[in-house]
Amino acid sequence: MVQRTHLTGARVVLPEGVVDHGRVTVEGTRITAVGPAPDAAPGQADPARGQTDPAHSHADPAHGQADSAADHGERALDLPGGWIVPGFVDLHVHGGGGASFSAGTPEESMTAIRTHRAHGTTTMLASTVTGDLDDLARQAATLSELVEQGELAGIHFEGPFISPHRCGAHQPSLLRAPDPADVRKLVDAARGTARMMTLAPELPGGLESVRLLADSGVLAAVGHTDSTYEATIEAIRAGATVATHLFNAMPSLLHRTPGPVAALLEDERVTVELINDGTHLHPAMLELAFHRAGADRVAFITDAMGAAGMSDGRYPLGPMEVEVKEGVARISGGPTAGSIAGSTLTLDRAFRRAVTIDGLGVVETVRAMSATPARLLGIADRVGSLEVGKDADLVVLDDDFRLRGVMRRGAWVVHPELD
């Protein structure tokens, strides 16, 4: 007998707008109906948010509402005053819960995965940190098994093919130019699970490597780069489609030398990552990115390292050590001491900040958190929005946009408890 769960009473964020007093029905691992609750008046909208409300319910004909309770176990959960949004999709995360994907063990990786799931990220890539090529290949082999098991959506290689002038928290001595043979070695080590690689396209072999990645079905991301405006345009033409944490670890936007930022923002083919933690970006830069690119080309990420979900202290980041003070992670020693080392962010906090501090609308924030990154990864048929037939991945927020519940594939990771 398949369990049928009706989530009612909350505002439900659908691709076309917000349904006030909505309902989401889950059977097994899938969403089978979304829309207004049966007793809700059609056409209701949330005037405080200015979104339109679809006046019809969507149902899966394969799971018609005529099925009787005798055929399905029925359960209803009323969530008055809350919000139901799609599960978050993180393209760029290195660790959490005191663990790191770079440790190369399934145990540490699962700790990081569970930590971010508990904060609403139901789909994520595992991001590596610059290291020795053989070590990165070993990490990829381990992480690929978790992808094959459905725990991860793929692997993101950040480094070692990045600029020594913009290395950030990556160890300078381990950086190298993106020789296509080395790029191929890492892609092959991932056994078909590599989804993205960040590189500096101005380095020797950069454009050839971008083409190789694009031809291999791997997203080529421009990041940790000292590239010019013109060189970045060349990279986009060669197949680059992502900006790794736009604005960070790249030349600033200047009036005579616009650099990579302008090139990445202006091209409709490029999705730009943003770290919305209040440390990496001034609010005006976030507003600029949304104004120029729009929510359909912005993907909120965490770039989180092992301290995400943890207290201040010292944590490993690849071959380096990071010290976290007041939630900000910085390299604690060596030539890059003091550099910001990723973040301690979780996407539920990024969501709340976007709506309550940055003034973004709920619908556009949902797109940047879920729909846009899912589409970029080619998995929007399964995740990224609340639609019939998709995985039952969703997040319950209270009226103040604080996380109260997380469901992944129909199972509660965090059971909602609304006041």
Secondary structure in CASP SS format (residue, H / E / C, confidence):
PFRMAT SS
TARGET T0000
AUTHOR 0000-0000-0000
METHOD secondary structure of the structure
MODEL  1
M C 1.00
V C 1.00
Q E 1.00
R E 1.00
T E 1.00
H E 1.00
L E 1.00
T E 1.00
G C 1.00
A C 1.00
R E 1.00
V E 1.00
V E 1.00
L E 1.00
P C 1.00
E C 1.00
G E 1.00
V E 1.00
V E 1.00
D C 1.00
H C 1.00
G E 1.00
R E 1.00
V E 1.00
T E 1.00
V E 1.00
E E 1.00
G C 1.00
T C 1.00
R E 1.00
I E 1.00
T E 1.00
A E 1.00
V E 1.00
G E 1.00
P E 1.00
A C 1.00
P C 1.00
D C 1.00
A C 1.00
A C 1.00
P C 1.00
G C 1.00
Q C 1.00
A C 1.00
D C 1.00
P C 1.00
A C 1.00
R C 1.00
G C 1.00
Q C 1.00
T C 1.00
D C 1.00
P C 1.00
A C 1.00
H C 1.00
S C 1.00
H E 1.00
A E 1.00
D C 1.00
P H 1.00
A H 1.00
H H 1.00
G C 1.00
Q C 1.00
A C 1.00
D C 1.00
S C 1.00
A C 1.00
A C 1.00
D C 1.00
H C 1.00
G E 1.00
E E 1.00
R E 1.00
A E 1.00
L E 1.00
D E 1.00
L C 1.00
P C 1.00
G C 1.00
G C 1.00
W E 1.00
I E 1.00
V E 1.00
P E 1.00
G C 1.00
F E 1.00
V E 1.00
D E 1.00
L C 1.00
H C 1.00
V E 1.00
H C 1.00
G E 1.00
G E 1.00
G C 1.00
G C 1.00
A E 1.00
S E 1.00
F H 1.00
S H 1.00
A H 1.00
G C 1.00
T C 1.00
P H 1.00
E H 1.00
E H 1.00
S H 1.00
M H 1.00
T H 1.00
A H 1.00
I H 1.00
R H 1.00
T H 1.00
H H 1.00
R H 1.00
A C 1.00
H C 1.00
G C 1.00
T E 1.00
T E 1.00
T E 1.00
M E 1.00
L E 1.00
A E 1.00
S E 1.00
T C 1.00
V C 1.00
T C 1.00
G C 1.00
D C 1.00
L H 1.00
D H 1.00
D H 1.00
L H 1.00
A H 1.00
R H 1.00
Q H 1.00
A H 1.00
A H 1.00
T H 1.00
L H 1.00
S H 1.00
E H 1.00
L H 1.00
V H 1.00
E H 1.00
Q C 1.00
G C 1.00
E C 1.00
L C 1.00
A C 1.00
G E 1.00
I E 1.00
H E 1.00
F E 1.00
E E 1.00
G C 1.00
P C 1.00
F C 1.00
I C 1.00
S C 1.00
P H 1.00
H H 1.00
R H 1.00
C C 1.00
G C 1.00
A C 1.00
H C 1.00
Q C 1.00
P H 1.00
S H 1.00
L H 1.00
L C 1.00
R C 1.00
A C 1.00
P C 1.00
D C 1.00
P H 1.00
A H 1.00
D H 1.00
V H 1.00
R H 1.00
K H 1.00
L H 1.00
V H 1.00
D H 1.00
A H 1.00
A C 1.00
R C 1.00
G C 1.00
T C 1.00
A E 1.00
R E 1.00
M E 1.00
M E 1.00
T E 1.00
L E 1.00
A C 1.00
P C 1.00
E C 1.00
L C 1.00
P C 1.00
G C 1.00
G H 1.00
L H 1.00
E H 1.00
S H 1.00
V H 1.00
R H 1.00
L H 1.00
L H 1.00
A H 1.00
D H 1.00
S C 1.00
G C 1.00
V C 1.00
L E 1.00
A E 1.00
A E 1.00
V E 1.00
G C 1.00
H C 1.00
T C 1.00
D C 1.00
S C 1.00
T C 1.00
Y H 1.00
E H 1.00
A H 1.00
T H 1.00
I H 1.00
E H 1.00
A H 1.00
I H 1.00
R H 1.00
A H 1.00
G C 1.00
A E 1.00
T E 1.00
V E 1.00
A E 1.00
T C 1.00
H C 1.00
L C 1.00
F C 1.00
N C 1.00
A C 1.00
M C 1.00
P C 1.00
S C 1.00
L C 1.00
L C 1.00
H C 1.00
R C 1.00
T C 1.00
P C 1.00
G H 1.00
P H 1.00
V H 1.00
A H 1.00
A H 1.00
L H 1.00
L H 1.00
E H 1.00
D C 1.00
E C 1.00
R C 1.00
V C 1.00
T E 1.00
V E 1.00
E E 1.00
L E 1.00
I E 1.00
N C 1.00
D C 1.00
G C 1.00
T C 1.00
H C 1.00
L C 1.00
H C 1.00
P H 1.00
A H 1.00
M H 1.00
L H 1.00
E H 1.00
L H 1.00
A H 1.00
F H 1.00
H H 1.00
R H 1.00
A H 1.00
G C 1.00
A C 1.00
D C 1.00
R C 1.00
V E 1.00
A E 1.00
F E 1.00
I E 1.00
T C 1.00
D C 1.00
A E 1.00
M C 1.00
G C 1.00
A C 1.00
A C 1.00
G C 1.00
M C 1.00
S C 1.00
D C 1.00
G E 1.00
R E 1.00
Y E 1.00
P E 1.00
L E 1.00
G C 1.00
P C 1.00
M E 1.00
E E 1.00
V E 1.00
E E 1.00
V E 1.00
K E 1.00
E C 1.00
G C 1.00
V E 1.00
A E 1.00
R E 1.00
I E 1.00
S C 1.00
G C 1.00
G C 1.00
P C 1.00
T C 1.00
A C 1.00
G C 1.00
S C 1.00
I E 1.00
A C 1.00
G C 1.00
S E 1.00
T C 1.00
L C 1.00
T C 1.00
L H 1.00
D H 1.00
R H 1.00
A H 1.00
F H 1.00
R H 1.00
R H 1.00
A H 1.00
V H 1.00
T H 1.00
I C 1.00
D C 1.00
G C 1.00
L C 1.00
G C 1.00
V H 1.00
V H 1.00
E H 1.00
T H 1.00
V H 1.00
R H 1.00
A H 1.00
M H 1.00
S H 1.00
A H 1.00
T H 1.00
P H 1.00
A H 1.00
R H 1.00
L H 1.00
L H 1.00
G C 1.00
I C 1.00
A C 1.00
D C 1.00
R C 1.00
V C 1.00
G C 1.00
S C 1.00
L C 1.00
E C 1.00
V C 1.00
G C 1.00
K C 1.00
D E 1.00
A C 1.00
D C 1.00
L E 1.00
V E 1.00
V E 1.00
L E 1.00
D C 1.00
D C 1.00
D C 1.00
F C 1.00
R C 1.00
L E 1.00
R E 1.00
G E 1.00
V E 1.00
M E 1.00
R E 1.00
R C 1.00
G C 1.00
A E 1.00
W E 1.00
V E 1.00
V E 1.00
H C 1.00
P C 1.00
E C 1.00
L C 1.00
D C 1.00
END
